[in-house]
Amino acid sequence: MQAKRPLNAPAQKKTGLSGWKSSPLVRFLLIAVIGLLTAAALADRVIPKSYQLEVNAVVEKTIVAPRAIENAIATKKAEKEAVDQVQPVHSVISQRNDLLVEQIFDTLEQINADEAINATDKASVYQVEFPKLYNEFIDRAVTSAAAGKYGAPVIEEMKKQLQDQKYKMPVQIYFKMPRFQKEELQEMRPVAVELVNRVMSEQISDAASARTRVAELVNQSQLTKSTQRELVQEIVRFAVTPNRFFDQTRTDDAKEEARNNVKPVMVQRGETLLEKGQIVTQEVFDWLKSERVLSEKRDFRPWIGLALWAGLVMLLVWTAVRRSQTALRNNNVQLLMLVCIYAINLLLIRITAMAQTEDYAQIAYLAPIGVGVMLIAILLESHIAFVAAILFAMIAGVVFNLDADRLFDMSYTFVAATVGLTAGYSVQRTGQRSLVLRAGIFVSIAAAAAAGSLLLLARGEGDGAAVSALRDFALPLLFAFAGGLITAVLVIGLLPFFESMFGILSPLKLVELSNPNHPLLRKLLTETPGTYHHSIMVANLSETAAEAIGANGLLCRVGSFYHDVGKTKRPSYFIENQTNIENPHDRIDPALSKSIIIAHARDGADMLKEYNIPKPIRDIAEQHHGTTLLKYFYHKALKLAEQDPERTVTEAEYRYPGPKAQSKEAAIVGIADCIEAAVRSLRNPTVEQIDGMVRKIIKDRLDDGQFNECDLTLKELDVIARTLNETLLGMFHSRIEYPPDEQHRKGEKVPS
C-alpha cells in the first residue's frame, strides 16, 4: 500500500517545466510584466521626448513629434497669407451735399439781387464765399460723422480726402454768375439738387471720376439754355465729394479676425518635424525649444514618476490576485492568461490612439476597452475584472489625451470607466455566447450615455468646447455605441483562443457542454440510461457540495455528466445498466471483472479527448476514482485464492491506476459518485444510514490518501459531508424511514 501523508501536508515538490506553474518567483515576474506593459503603454505620453540640437547644425536623424504640437512657423506663414488677402476696408459716410447746393443758390440769389454791387465785385465775392461754404460743409460733415459710430482714424481720413479732392471752379464761371436772374436760378436749383443726389447715391472714393459724368447728366436735364447748363454743371461738380473713405480701424480688425480664423497648423504625434540632413535655422530652433522638444539636460523626474505608477499597478494587481478565491491565487498559468489579456487590451487602446487626430479626437470612444474586462470576468474572476476596468480607464485617460499641458483627459477616463464597469457587470453569470452580444449592447448604451452627458455638459458651458454642429454630437455617440459592439465581437472571437490555449473552461463553454444534445451525452442516454441517470444524480450532489466550499460548481456538474462516459463501451458490465439481465460478473474471473471496471475511467478519458472535450473534464473522468480499491472483486479474488494455493492476489492489482484527484472538483465528483452509488444500493435508507455512509466513505478516502494531491482541507471535507447529507435527504425524501420519536405519538402526523 502507498504510504499515507497528512491531508494538509505539501505535495512533493515539482521539478522541471511543471514547477513554474506554482513558482512564487514566476508569479512575481508575471506581475512585473504587467507593470512593464503599463509603463510601455504610457511612456511616450508621459515622458517628454527631447533632442539636443544647435543652430546651423545638420540634423543627424529624422526627428518626429513626441506629441501633437503646433507648427508655429507654418502657423505664422498661414496667418500672414490670410492677412495679406484682406482687402482694405472702407466706410461709406453719407453727407448732405444737397444742402451745399442750396446754400450756393441762396448766395447767388441774394447777391445777384443787390444792384448796388457791380458784376466784377459780385464775381470777387463768389470766389471768396463759395470756398467758405465748402469749408463749412466739411466741418458739418466731419462733426456729424464724429458723433456717429466712426472712429478717429476714418474721421481724419474723411477730412483729408474732402480737402484734397475739393473742386476748383474755373475763374470765368464766377464772372458769368452775376448775369443770372432770380427766375433762372430758381429754374436751375432743383435740377442741380437732383443731380447731386443722384451722383452722391453711389460710393465715391475718387470725386474726379464721379465729376466726369456730370456733363452728360446735365445735358439730359430739362434745362434748355446753354448758359444755365454750364453753371449747373460747375455747381454740381463743386458739390460732389468723396463719401467712401479708407477705415484703418476696421481694416486692422478684419486682418486680426483673419489672423484669428487661421487654425494652428498642428504636427500630429509621430509626424516628422525635421528630416535627416536638414539645417537647423534659428527660427526652427526657437520653435522647437518653445515646444519643449529640445532640452539642455536630461530630466529623470518623469521616469521616476512612471516607475512609481507601474509599481502601484503591480501592487494593486498583486493584492487583487492574493485576495482571489479561485485557482488564480496560486496558478501561474491563469496569471499568464491575465497578463495576455492585459496586453491585448493595451494593444487595442494604442491601436485606437493611432487613428486619433485633433479633428477626430473623440474617435477614442471607439476603443473596445471592455474586451479585457469581459474576458477577465468570464475566464477568471469578477473582482479582478473590476480592478482591470479602473486601470484601463486611467490608462485611456492618458493615452487619448491630446492636450500637452495636462496629463489626463478626464472625459476619456470617465467614458472608459463606464465602459469597463458595465462590461464587468453585464457578463456576470453569463452562460451562453449570445449573452456576450447582449452585454456588448449594454456597453454600447452605457458608453453612448456617458459620452452624450459630456457633450451636453460641454454645450452648456458655452465656450469653445460647446457642441456647435450635429456632426460634433452624432459622431462621438456613434463611435461610443460602435465600441460596445466591437467589444462583443472581439470577446466572442477571443474566448475560444484562451479556452484552448490555457485549458480554461469558461462558464460559457461549460454550459455548451452540458447541452443534452451533445453527441456523447446522447450516446450515454441511449446506450446506458442507468449510467446517465446516475450521472445526473452525481451532478446534483457534486455541484451543491462544490458551491458550499467555494469550488467551481458548474465544472463539477458538467464533469459529472461525462465522468462515466467510458461505460458506454461495455454498458452491461455495470450494475446500474443491468435491468432484467443476469450480472455477467457472476460468470467471469474477478481479475477480468476488475480490468473491465477499471478500464472505464481510461476509456472515458480517451473518448473525451477524441471529442475534443477540455482537459479539466477529462481529468475528472480519469481521476474521479483515484487509486481506490475495488473491494468487492478484491475480496472475491481472495476467496478464490484460498481455494487455489498457487494463485496470489495483491491489493495493488485491484486498485484503479489513478492518478489521484489533482483538484477539488475531481475529488468532489469522486466522493459524490461513490456516495450516490452506495446510497442507491440501500433499499429504505434512513437519516442515520445516509449520514453514516457519507462520513464513512469520505473517511475511507481520506485514510486511503486519495486527497493527498489536491488542496481539500478537513474543514472543507466536513462542509462537503454536511452538504451531501442535506442534498441526499431531499433526493431520497419519500423513501426515508424516520426513527421513532417521543413527539411522534400514535395517531400524530409525521412531518414530511
Secondary structure as UniProt FT lines:
FT   TURN            7..8
FT   HELIX           16..22
FT   HELIX           24..46
FT   TURN            55..56
FT   STRAND          63..64
FT   STRAND          69..70
FT   HELIX           72..84
FT   STRAND          90..92
FT   HELIX           97..112
FT   TURN            115..116
FT   HELIX           119..146
FT   TURN            147..149
FT   HELIX           152..164
FT   HELIX           171..176
FT   HELIX           177..179
FT   HELIX           182..200
FT   HELIX           207..211
FT   TURN            212..213
FT   HELIX           214..219
FT   HELIX           226..239
FT   STRAND          244..246
FT   HELIX           248..261
FT   STRAND          266..267
FT   TURN            269..270
FT   STRAND          272..274
FT   TURN            276..277
FT   HELIX           282..290
FT   TURN            291..292
FT   HELIX           301..322
FT   HELIX           327..329
FT   HELIX           332..354
FT   TURN            359..360
FT   HELIX           361..366
FT   HELIX           370..379
FT   HELIX           382..399
FT   TURN            404..405
FT   HELIX           410..426
FT   TURN            427..429
FT   HELIX           433..461
FT   TURN            464..465
FT   HELIX           470..501
FT   TURN            502..503
FT   HELIX           507..513
FT   TURN            516..517
FT   HELIX           519..527
FT   HELIX           529..548
FT   TURN            549..550
FT   HELIX           553..562
FT   TURN            563..564
FT   HELIX           565..569
FT   HELIX           571..573
FT   HELIX           575..577
FT   HELIX           584..587
FT   HELIX           590..610
FT   TURN            611..612
FT   HELIX           615..623
FT   TURN            624..627
FT   HELIX           631..643
FT   TURN            645..646
FT   HELIX           651..654
FT   HELIX           664..680
FT   HELIX           687..703
FT   TURN            704..709
FT   HELIX           714..731
FT   HELIX           733..735
FT   TURN            742..743
FT   TURN            746..747
//
